[in-house]
Amino acid sequence: MKKTVIIIYICALCACQAETEQKAANTQMQDIDSYINRQLADTSLHATLVVNNNTYRLIYTSGTAPTAGRGDSVYFSYIGYIFASNRKTPFDTNRDTLGFTPIHNNGIGIVGVGHYIAGLDNGLSGMQTGEKAEILFPASEGYGNTTVGTVPPLSALLFEVEMTKVVMNDEQ
């Protein structure tokens, strides 16, 4: 009898967690869609949209070759934001502007090999040297249901990124 009650309790907890995550995912996608639509509608921004595996990149300044692909080394400056209800709260940067000590690798790494969370990896893929963009993605492409530093679980993220250098994997 006790085992049955425990199993039912665990199943109920899992169902509640799945429902909470689904509600968060729906809200995040609505917020992301709303933000993207506003940015694209603002003709003064001249933004273009690229979508890659549930990650959205709003390009504000085009870059030049080379283009970052799997296995290429990238160098970039960034500000990472928690994105909720169309508001941005900074949590990390490698720029001097916010007074943060960078949490991660300071904007140097390799694309497509797991150096970054999936959403950032997807967003960096295809960027060119000199490109300035915002990369947005839901929690499922970020830290998921885990707290990381000041980022709460189930948080959508937005990164303002400027790609400063791409080194093709055959040039290394």
C-alpha positions in Angstrom: 0.0 0.0 0.0 2.8 2.5 0.9 4.6 1.8 -2.3 1.5 2.5 -4.3 0.9 5.8 -2.5 4.5 6.8 -3.1 4.4 5.9 -6.8 1.1 7.9 -7.2 2.7 10.9 -5.4 5.8 10.8 -7.6 3.7 10.6 -10.7 1.6 13.6 -9.6 4.8 15.6 -8.9 6.1 14.8 -12.4 2.8 15.7 -14.0 2.8 19.1 -12.1 6.4 19.8 -13.2 5.7 18.9 -16.8 2.6 21.2 -16.7 4.7 24.1 -15.2 7.4 23.7 -17.8 4.9 23.6 -20.7 3.2 26.8 -19.4 6.6 28.5 -19.1 7.5 27.4 -22.6 4.2 28.7 -24.0 4.7 32.1 -22.3 8.3 32.3 -23.4 7.4 31.7 -27.0 4.7 34.3 -26.9 7.1 36.8 -25.4 9.8 36.0 -27.9 7.4 36.2 -30.9 6.0 39.6 -29.6 9.5 41.0 -29.2 10.7 39.8 -32.6 7.6 41.2 -34.3 8.2 44.6 -32.6 11.8 44.6 -33.7 11.1 43.7 -37.3 8.3 46.3 -37.5 10.6 49.1 -36.3 11.9 50.1 -39.7 14.6 52.2 -38.1 16.4 49.1 -36.9 16.7 47.3 -40.3 16.6 44.0 -38.5 16.5 40.6 -40.3 15.6 37.3 -38.7 17.4 34.0 -38.9 15.9 30.9 -37.1 18.0 27.9 -36.2 16.6 25.0 -34.1 14.3 27.0 -31.8 16.8 29.9 -31.6 16.1 33.3 -33.1 18.8 35.7 -34.3 17.8 39.3 -35.0 20.7 40.7 -37.1 21.1 44.5 -36.8 24.5 44.9 -38.6 25.6 42.4 -41.2 29.0 41.0 -41.1 31.6 39.8 -43.7 33.1 36.4 -44.4 34.0 34.0 -42.9 30.8 32.5 -41.5 31.0 30.6 -38.3 30.2 26.9 -38.6 30.7 23.7 -36.7 34.2 23.4 -35.3 35.2 27.0 -36.1 36.7 29.2 -33.4 34.8 32.4 -32.6 35.6 35.5 -30.7 32.7 37.7 -29.6 31.6 40.3 -27.1 28.2 39.8 -25.4 25.7 40.8 -22.8 23.5 38.0 -21.6 20.0 38.8 -20.3 17.2 36.9 -18.6 14.3 37.6 -21.0 10.8 37.6 -19.4 7.6 39.5 -20.3 9.6 41.5 -22.9 12.0 42.8 -20.3 15.7 42.2 -20.3 17.6 41.7 -17.0 21.4 41.4 -17.4 23.1 38.4 -15.8 26.5 38.2 -17.6 28.8 40.0 -20.0 32.4 40.2 -21.2 32.0 43.9 -21.9 33.2 46.6 -19.4 29.8 48.3 -19.4 27.9 46.5 -16.6 30.6 45.8 -14.0 30.2 42.0 -14.1 33.0 39.5 -13.9 32.3 37.1 -16.7 30.9 33.7 -15.6 32.0 31.7 -18.6 34.8 31.7 -21.2 34.8 35.4 -22.0 33.5 35.1 -25.6 36.0 32.7 -27.0 35.2 29.1 -28.0 34.3 26.7 -30.7 30.9 26.5 -32.4 28.9 23.3 -32.6 30.9 21.2 -30.1 29.1 21.9 -26.8 31.2 24.8 -25.6 28.0 26.8 -25.2 24.4 26.2 -24.2 22.4 25.0 -27.2 20.6 28.3 -27.9 23.8 30.4 -27.9 25.5 27.7 -30.0 22.6 27.8 -32.5 22.7 31.6 -32.6 26.5 31.9 -33.1 26.4 29.3 -36.0 26.1 31.3 -39.2 27.3 34.6 -37.8 30.0 36.5 -39.6 32.9 38.7 -38.4 31.5 42.2 -37.6 27.9 41.0 -37.3 25.8 42.5 -34.5 22.7 40.6 -33.4 20.4 39.6 -30.6 20.1 35.8 -30.0 16.9 34.8 -28.2 15.8 31.3 -27.1 13.5 29.6 -24.6 14.7 27.8 -21.5 14.7 24.5 -23.4 17.6 25.8 -25.4 19.3 27.4 -22.4 19.6 26.2 -18.8 16.2 24.4 -18.7 14.8 23.8 -15.2 18.2 24.5 -13.5 19.3 27.6 -11.6 22.7 28.9 -12.9 24.2 31.8 -11.1 21.4 34.5 -11.0 19.4 32.9 -13.8 16.3 31.2 -12.4 15.0 27.9 -13.7 12.8 28.0 -16.8 14.3 31.3 -18.1 14.3 32.4 -21.7 17.5 34.2 -22.5 18.6 36.9 -24.9 22.2 37.6 -25.8 23.4 40.8 -27.5 26.4 39.6 -29.5 29.0 41.2 -31.7 31.2 38.7 -33.6 34.7 40.1 -33.6 36.5 37.2 -35.3 35.8 33.8 -36.9 38.7 31.4 -37.5 37.7 28.5 -39.8 38.6 25.1 -38.5 40.9 24.5 -41.4 42.9 27.6 -40.7 43.8 26.6 -37.1 
